Amino acid sequence: MRSLAVAVVGIGILLILRTASRGSVLGLAVAMLFFLVRGSMRQRIGLLVLSPLLMAIAIGVAPSAALQRIRTMWAGTSFVRVF
């Protein structure tokens, strides 16, 4: 059952990257922060050890257009005009 949960989470992260959903990336970051604050020591260590590895794999797998869209969250420029 645990391996099924890990597979579903992996597929979910892959879908977030392939669809370039910035809201989902933000939600994923909040979930990771939650596990760092409220998780057990084993969960914290697992998150800190596996996150950089999984991020490297995800960046290698995600399309460049999706990564470019996700990067716009931190671009600092706004495309909205106020008249």
Buried (B, 14 or more C-beta within 10 A) or exposed (E): EEEEEEEEEEEEBBEBBEEBBBEBBEEBEEEBEEBEEEBEEEEBEEBEEEEEEEEEEBEEEBEEEBEEBBEEEEEEEEEEEEE
